[in-house]
């Protein structure tokens, strides 16, 4: 799992979807993409506590991308204890996972992740599973559409929600300075 987190950190495609427990962080990321007129903040509710990176389920799903074609055979060969319990549906889960807090970026962003199972051939099913995890209020999904993104980004800086604050490295501080000079 930590390999996937590191890959995600360097913007490599993974089976992870970034989440945050902080609504201000969510608002920042919804406003950050200047190529779109509006951003979205999606709200979800979990009935279960997040799993930790060393749980069996997380280890199993995290390994999928590193295994060859016959996934079940590979897992059973590597982890014999799983043998009697592995079912194909176990590989098609979406798990809420709390990342290890040894990464400053994860700490600053109050980060956790959805770890998506083996949905490579069925993108629509994955989208449906993720949509079902959104919080419903009076039968409606809670999605906030964000406009006036530049103004919101300026206001978020007042409460230390900027690239520099959330990423915490020299490159991101330079990005902030460059964009403020425009």
C-alpha positions in Angstrom: 0.0 0.0 0.0 2.8 2.4 0.9 4.3 1.9 -2.6 1.0 3.0 -4.1 0.8 6.1 -1.8 4.3 7.0 -2.9 3.4 6.5 -6.6 0.3 8.7 -6.1 2.5 11.3 -4.4 4.5 11.6 -7.6 1.3 11.7 -9.8 1.6 8.2 -11.2 -1.7 6.5 -11.9 -2.7 4.1 -9.2 -5.8 2.4 -7.8 -6.0 5.0 -5.1 -8.5 7.9 -4.9 -7.4 10.7 -2.6 -9.7 11.7 0.2 -9.5 14.1 3.2 -11.3 14.4 6.5 -10.8 18.2 6.3 -13.5 20.1 4.4 -11.1 23.1 3.8 -8.6 20.8 2.2 -11.4 19.4 0.0 -12.4 22.9 -1.0 -8.8 23.8 -1.9 -8.4 20.8 -4.2 -11.8 21.5 -5.8 -10.6 25.1 -6.6 -7.1 24.2 -7.6 -7.7 23.1 -11.2 -7.9 26.4 -13.1 -8.7 24.6 -16.4 -12.3 23.9 -15.2 -14.9 26.6 -14.5 -16.3 24.7 -11.5 -15.0 22.3 -8.9 -16.8 19.7 -6.9 -16.6 18.6 -3.2 -18.2 15.2 -2.8 -19.3 14.1 0.7 -19.2 10.5 1.8 -20.0 8.7 5.0 -18.4 5.5 6.0 -20.2 3.0 8.3 -16.8 1.3 9.0 -13.6 2.7 10.4 -10.8 3.0 7.9 -8.5 0.1 7.5 -4.8 0.3 8.1 -2.1 -0.3 5.5 -1.0 -3.6 7.1 -4.4 -5.2 7.1 -4.8 -8.4 5.0 -7.5 -6.9 2.8 -5.4 -3.8 2.0 -2.3 -5.9 1.3 -4.3 -8.1 -1.0 -5.8 -5.3 -3.1 -2.6 -3.2 -3.1 -0.8 -6.1 -4.7 -3.1 -6.5 -7.6 -1.2 -4.2 -9.9 2.0 -5.9 -9.2 0.8 -9.4 -10.0 0.6 -11.3 -13.3 -2.6 -12.3 -15.1 -3.7 -15.2 -12.9 -4.3 -13.0 -9.8 -5.8 -15.7 -7.6 -3.1 -18.2 -8.3 -0.4 -15.6 -7.6 -1.9 -14.6 -4.3 -2.5 -18.2 -3.2 1.1 -19.0 -4.1 2.5 -15.9 -2.2 0.1 -16.0 0.7 -1.1 -19.6 1.4 -3.1 -18.5 4.4 -5.5 -16.8 2.0 -6.2 -19.9 0.0 -9.5 -21.1 1.4 -10.9 -17.6 1.7 -10.2 -15.8 -1.6 -13.2 -15.2 -3.8 -13.3 -13.2 -7.0 -15.7 -10.7 -5.4 -13.0 -10.0 -2.7 -10.8 -8.6 -5.4 -13.6 -6.2 -6.5 -13.9 -4.1 -3.4 -13.4 -0.5 -2.6 -11.7 -0.1 0.8 -11.3 3.1 2.9 -7.7 3.1 4.1 -5.9 5.4 6.5 -2.4 6.0 5.2 0.5 5.9 7.6 1.1 9.3 9.2 4.8 9.3 8.5 4.3 11.3 5.3 4.2 15.1 5.9 1.9 15.6 2.9 -0.6 13.1 4.2 -0.5 14.7 7.6 -1.1 18.2 6.2 -3.9 17.1 4.0 -5.6 14.9 6.6 -5.3 12.2 3.9 -6.9 8.8 3.5 -7.7 6.9 0.4 -10.2 4.7 -1.4 -8.3 1.6 -2.5 -10.1 0.3 -5.6 -10.0 -3.4 -6.4 -9.8 -5.1 -9.7 -12.1 -3.0 -11.9 -9.8 -2.6 -14.9 -12.3 -4.0 -17.4 -15.4 -2.3 -16.0 -14.9 1.4 -15.4 -18.7 2.0 -15.1 -19.1 -0.5 -12.3 -16.3 1.2 -10.3 -18.0 4.6 -10.8 -21.2 3.1 -9.6 -19.5 1.6 -6.5 -17.9 4.9 -5.7 -21.2 6.9 -6.3 -22.9 4.5 -3.8 -20.4 5.6 -1.1 -21.4 9.2 -1.3 -23.4 10.5 1.6 -27.1 10.7 0.9 -29.3 13.3 2.5 -33.1 13.1 2.0 -32.5 10.7 -0.9 -30.0 13.0 -2.7 -26.2 12.8 -3.0 -24.3 15.6 -1.4 -22.2 17.3 -4.0 -21.1 20.9 -3.7 -20.3 22.7 -6.9 -17.7 25.4 -6.5 -17.5 28.6 -8.5 -15.4 31.8 -7.9 -12.4 29.5 -7.5 -9.7 32.2 -7.6 -11.5 34.2 -4.9 -11.9 31.1 -2.7 -8.2 30.2 -3.1 -7.2 33.6 -1.9 -9.5 33.3 1.1 -8.2 29.8 1.8 -4.6 31.2 2.1 -5.8 33.2 5.1 -6.3 29.9 6.9 -3.1 28.3 5.6 -4.6 26.3 2.8 -2.2 26.8 -0.1 0.1 24.6 -2.2 2.9 25.6 0.2 0.9 24.7 3.3 -0.6 21.4 2.0 2.4 20.0 0.1 5.2 21.5 2.2 8.1 21.6 -0.1 10.2 24.1 -2.0 8.7 23.3 -5.4 5.2 24.0 -4.2 6.2 27.2 -2.4 7.8 28.3 -5.8 4.5 27.4 -7.5 2.6 29.7 -5.0 5.0 32.6 -5.6 4.9 32.1 -9.4 1.0 32.1 -9.5 0.7 35.0 -7.2 2.9 37.1 -9.5 0.5 36.8 -12.4 
